[in-house]
């Protein structure tokens, strides 16, 4: 018997990691590869705060990248999700610690 594929549902969004697709109310939304990987990393580690070092180590496989690469990716993800750094529905910045996925999820 095949193992069921985990799909994340939060707010009006559904993320299917196996197909690398994000949907908003059934309509596919495009995310850049690294943005998708970061969002998936945050979802996989919810409710843990994820540091920039952890994100770099996993998403960029330890490749030397600047922290502002993560900040830009988080800004892109927030834009796609209609989220806000000042009043986050999905991704909260924890000053000097990293990022935290804060929305409820269900299956």
One Martini backbone bead per residue (centre of mass of N, CA, C, O) as a GRO file, in nm:
protein
  107
    1UNK     BB    1   0.096   0.036   0.022
    2UNK     BB    2   0.071   0.360  -0.013
    3UNK     BB    3   0.188   0.651   0.089
    4UNK     BB    4   0.067   0.926   0.190
    5UNK     BB    5   0.049   1.247   0.094
    6UNK     BB    6   0.154   1.538   0.213
    7UNK     BB    7  -0.069   1.808   0.287
    8UNK     BB    8  -0.099   2.157   0.306
    9UNK     BB    9  -0.331   2.349   0.513
   10UNK     BB   10  -0.389   2.711   0.485
   11UNK     BB   11  -0.623   2.885   0.484
   12UNK     BB   12  -0.650   2.926   0.123
   13UNK     BB   13  -0.424   2.697   0.123
   14UNK     BB   14  -0.231   2.457  -0.086
   15UNK     BB   15   0.039   2.221  -0.030
   16UNK     BB   16   0.232   2.020  -0.266
   17UNK     BB   17   0.533   1.870  -0.244
   18UNK     BB   18   0.539   1.646  -0.467
   19UNK     BB   19   0.441   1.876  -0.697
   20UNK     BB   20   0.518   2.170  -0.632
   21UNK     BB   21   0.234   2.308  -0.522
   22UNK     BB   22   0.035   2.608  -0.510
   23UNK     BB   23  -0.283   2.692  -0.366
   24UNK     BB   24  -0.569   2.913  -0.426
   25UNK     BB   25  -0.865   2.808  -0.425
   26UNK     BB   26  -0.749   2.602  -0.676
   27UNK     BB   27  -0.529   2.801  -0.768
   28UNK     BB   28  -0.241   2.833  -0.915
   29UNK     BB   29   0.080   2.918  -0.772
   30UNK     BB   30   0.371   3.086  -0.817
   31UNK     BB   31   0.697   2.968  -0.719
   32UNK     BB   32   0.994   2.980  -0.640
   33UNK     BB   33   1.201   2.739  -0.550
   34UNK     BB   34   1.316   2.865  -0.285
   35UNK     BB   35   1.047   2.961  -0.175
   36UNK     BB   36   0.921   2.685  -0.154
   37UNK     BB   37   1.138   2.560   0.033
   38UNK     BB   38   1.094   2.754   0.269
   39UNK     BB   39   0.798   2.706   0.319
   40UNK     BB   40   0.827   2.402   0.368
   41UNK     BB   41   1.021   2.423   0.606
   42UNK     BB   42   0.826   2.578   0.793
   43UNK     BB   43   0.602   2.364   0.788
   44UNK     BB   44   0.776   2.119   0.890
   45UNK     BB   45   0.863   2.303   1.171
   46UNK     BB   46   0.607   2.335   1.292
   47UNK     BB   47   0.643   2.550   1.583
   48UNK     BB   48   0.926   2.633   1.495
   49UNK     BB   49   1.195   2.826   1.503
   50UNK     BB   50   1.379   2.940   1.217
   51UNK     BB   51   1.682   2.981   1.123
   52UNK     BB   52   1.891   3.098   0.890
   53UNK     BB   53   2.095   2.866   0.909
   54UNK     BB   54   1.891   2.635   0.865
   55UNK     BB   55   1.791   2.728   0.591
   56UNK     BB   56   2.060   2.726   0.444
   57UNK     BB   57   2.142   2.431   0.501
   58UNK     BB   58   1.888   2.314   0.352
   59UNK     BB   59   1.820   2.487   0.089
   60UNK     BB   60   2.150   2.540   0.017
   61UNK     BB   61   2.344   2.317   0.125
   62UNK     BB   62   2.567   2.529   0.257
   63UNK     BB   63   2.576   2.753   0.085
   64UNK     BB   64   2.695   3.063   0.027
   65UNK     BB   65   2.478   3.302   0.176
   66UNK     BB   66   2.288   3.563   0.223
   67UNK     BB   67   2.053   3.678   0.441
   68UNK     BB   68   1.896   3.851   0.221
   69UNK     BB   69   1.788   3.606   0.066
   70UNK     BB   70   1.579   3.532   0.278
   71UNK     BB   71   1.432   3.800   0.301
   72UNK     BB   72   1.340   3.803   0.004
   73UNK     BB   73   1.185   3.534   0.012
   74UNK     BB   74   0.987   3.611   0.234
   75UNK     BB   75   0.867   3.851   0.081
   76UNK     BB   76   0.761   3.681  -0.156
   77UNK     BB   77   0.580   3.493   0.007
   78UNK     BB   78   0.405   3.711   0.132
   79UNK     BB   79   0.298   3.820  -0.135
   80UNK     BB   80   0.156   3.557  -0.225
   81UNK     BB   81  -0.013   3.532   0.060
   82UNK     BB   82  -0.087   3.820   0.178
   83UNK     BB   83   0.127   3.910   0.376
   84UNK     BB   84   0.263   4.048   0.694
   85UNK     BB   85   0.508   4.163   0.903
   86UNK     BB   86   0.322   4.338   1.099
   87UNK     BB   87   0.057   4.123   1.030
   88UNK     BB   88   0.073   3.805   1.070
   89UNK     BB   89  -0.068   3.495   0.934
   90UNK     BB   90   0.204   3.302   0.870
   91UNK     BB   91   0.481   3.486   0.896
   92UNK     BB   92   0.710   3.523   1.158
   93UNK     BB   93   0.928   3.745   1.299
   94UNK     BB   94   1.211   3.663   1.504
   95UNK     BB   95   1.411   3.841   1.657
   96UNK     BB   96   1.730   3.698   1.624
   97UNK     BB   97   1.607   3.393   1.521
   98UNK     BB   98   1.364   3.413   1.284
   99UNK     BB   99   1.110   3.187   1.170
  100UNK     BB  100   0.739   3.157   1.187
  101UNK     BB  101   0.476   2.947   1.168
  102UNK     BB  102   0.123   3.062   1.259
  103UNK     BB  103  -0.074   2.890   1.124
  104UNK     BB  104  -0.319   2.693   1.077
  105UNK     BB  105  -0.347   2.338   1.025
  106UNK     BB  106  -0.472   2.090   0.784
  107UNK     BB  107  -0.614   1.785   0.620
   0.00000   0.00000   0.00000
